[in-house]
Amino acid sequence: MTNMKKTNSLQYICAEAENYIPKHIIDNSVQLIYLDPPFFKQDILKMYSKDENSIFSFPDKWESIETYLEFIKDILSKCKYKLTETGLIFLHCDTSANHHLRLLMDKVFGKDCFVNEIIWAYKRWSNSAMRLLESHQNIFIYSKTKKYKFNHIMTDYSPTTNIDQILQSRERDENGVVRYKKDKNDNILPIKEKKGVPLRDVWEIPFLNPKAKERTGYPTQKPIELMNRIINISCDEGDFILDPFCGSGSMGIAAYINNCKYIGIDKNQEAIDLCNKRKMNYYISQSAVIDGNYDDFFNLDNEIKYFISSINAIPIERNKGLDGIYSSNEGLIGIRFQRTEESISEAIYLMKKASEKKPLIKKILIKTHDSELFDIIPEDVFIVESLEYKLSKIISVLGNNNLKKKNNINTKGLRRITHD
Ligand SMILES: C[S@@+](CC[C@H](N)C(=O)[O-])C[C@H]1O[C@@H](n2cnc3c(N)ncnc32)[C@H](O)[C@@H]1O
């Protein structure tokens, strides 16, 4: 989705957040603070811009964990003054320092003001020696007071939910135990309206892959879908959002979509330039993943996936031209199934397109049905007939033989003339 409108409600400021916030942001004015600081990676984070002509980078190197925590504590304290009574702060972090940061949040905002820890979970393809593959980040939500605003979002029931739970009302009895609500005659009362289940604290939203159209090339860029969800639970239209470490400006775009006022701060001028450029023309990846349902997102047919896995190849999701990659001693081999309604030429075309710039030594196309009579097969493509296709051919020959026998047709197709 792109946009070419003016975005007056968004302001991007190049400054050090710890200096700018106390001087320029009015006390008790901000409904949502989204704090996405450096995570204590002890590295310089670098990435090529989308056009690959420049490199975006920012340092995430600290003298010690103490220096880092002091910096974060300072910014947290300054942010606290700016929140309204109903406001919430979301602190984004990962396992590099989340154990320290949760305690720091307790210190600055108070243990009682802890609201939730969101686990943002995503799929990643990477090697991870001697430990599990890290595929989540943490977002701590704290309020300034107990009067915080929280918009309840309901989601669909999971397919495993018991039908009684959906249809029957429940209440707490005098001992605080949850029971089905009953009328005077002891009949269980039906639920008034189907509400669904409250949004969980585990959010499965895809990580922006390097080729995603939404990707700007800024390191640590967050998906707009994630920002959007944060706004949906904490803000109404017109509310003011502060983003002290705005980076590529994803929260700004989400604020704009939700008609909220927004100030984004970053000390990196390149980030601010990118934000200003992006607000005039942004793109949002349309993800099919809703509340943890990856099934719609990963669209490879189960039978194809099963086959690809059974030959120890890697299934490839969301790719029109390749279904799997097999790693042989000679090199990588691409695999694809011919789809229904697809000719061999069409299948080869898509496979070739998807293989461009990929180091594939060969491609295997699995033929599943007859198409045109003459296919031009490139040298590096092998056509293999699927078992179903082979069987269907055998069955059709056997079927014809039976028919021939029935109709008394000889092998040359001529009807025998029988004389009594
Ligand atoms: C994790 S990134 C933010 C990513 C951003 N949320 C996005 O979606 O693109 C952290 C950002 O903080 C900025 N930064 C670091 N120290 C800062 C400071 N003292 N004041 C303002 N920005 C700072 C870095 O330049 C970097 O862009």
The ligand as an SDF file (V2000), in Angstrom:
LIG
                    3D

 27 29  0  0  0  0  0  0  0  0999 V2000
   16.3940    0.2580   17.4550 C   0  0  0  0  0  0  0  0  0  0  0  0
   16.6000    1.6710   16.4610 S   0  0  0  0  0  0  0  0  0  0  0  0
   14.9680    2.2130   16.1960 C   0  0  0  0  0  0  0  0  0  0  0  0
   14.2770    1.5210   15.0500 C   0  0  0  0  0  0  0  0  0  0  0  0
   12.9010    2.0640   14.7160 C   0  0  0  0  0  0  0  0  0  0  0  0
   11.9440    1.7760   15.7170 N   0  0  0  0  0  0  0  0  0  0  0  0
   12.4070    1.5810   13.3760 C   0  0  0  0  0  0  0  0  0  0  0  0
   11.3510    0.9500   13.2700 O   0  0  0  0  0  0  0  0  0  0  0  0
   13.0980    1.8310   12.3880 O   0  0  0  0  0  0  0  0  0  0  0  0
   17.2920    2.7700   17.6020 C   0  0  0  0  0  0  0  0  0  0  0  0
   17.5270    4.1880   17.0710 C   0  0  0  0  0  0  0  0  0  0  0  0
   17.9130    5.0080   18.1610 O   0  0  0  0  0  0  0  0  0  0  0  0
   18.7620    6.0290   17.6750 C   0  0  0  0  0  0  0  0  0  0  0  0
   19.4600    6.6290   18.8530 N   0  0  0  0  0  0  0  0  0  0  0  0
   20.4470    6.1090   19.5780 C   0  0  0  0  0  0  0  0  0  0  0  0
   20.7600    6.9090   20.6130 N   0  0  0  0  0  0  0  0  0  0  0  0
   19.9100    7.9710   20.5370 C   0  0  0  0  0  0  0  0  0  0  0  0
   19.6910    9.1350   21.3290 C   0  0  0  0  0  0  0  0  0  0  0  0
   20.4300    9.3870   22.4000 N   0  0  0  0  0  0  0  0  0  0  0  0
   18.7000    9.9830   20.9670 N   0  0  0  0  0  0  0  0  0  0  0  0
   17.9570    9.7410   19.8560 C   0  0  0  0  0  0  0  0  0  0  0  0
   18.1300    8.6730   19.0610 N   0  0  0  0  0  0  0  0  0  0  0  0
   19.0830    7.7980   19.4040 C   0  0  0  0  0  0  0  0  0  0  0  0
   19.6270    5.3200   16.6580 C   0  0  0  0  0  0  0  0  0  0  0  0
   20.1640    6.2380   15.7410 O   0  0  0  0  0  0  0  0  0  0  0  0
   18.6130    4.3450   16.0360 C   0  0  0  0  0  0  0  0  0  0  0  0
   18.0740    4.8970   14.8660 O   0  0  0  0  0  0  0  0  0  0  0  0
  1  2  1  0
  2  3  1  0
  2 10  1  0
  3  4  1  0
  4  5  1  0
  5  6  1  0
  5  7  1  0
  7  8  2  0
  7  9  1  0
 10 11  1  0
 11 12  1  0
 11 26  1  0
 12 13  1  0
 13 14  1  0
 13 24  1  0
 14 15  1  0
 14 23  1  0
 15 16  2  0
 16 17  1  0
 17 18  1  0
 17 23  2  0
 18 19  1  0
 18 20  2  0
 20 21  1  0
 21 22  2  0
 22 23  1  0
 24 25  1  0
 24 26  1  0
 26 27  1  0
M  CHG  2   2   1   9  -1
M  END
$$$$
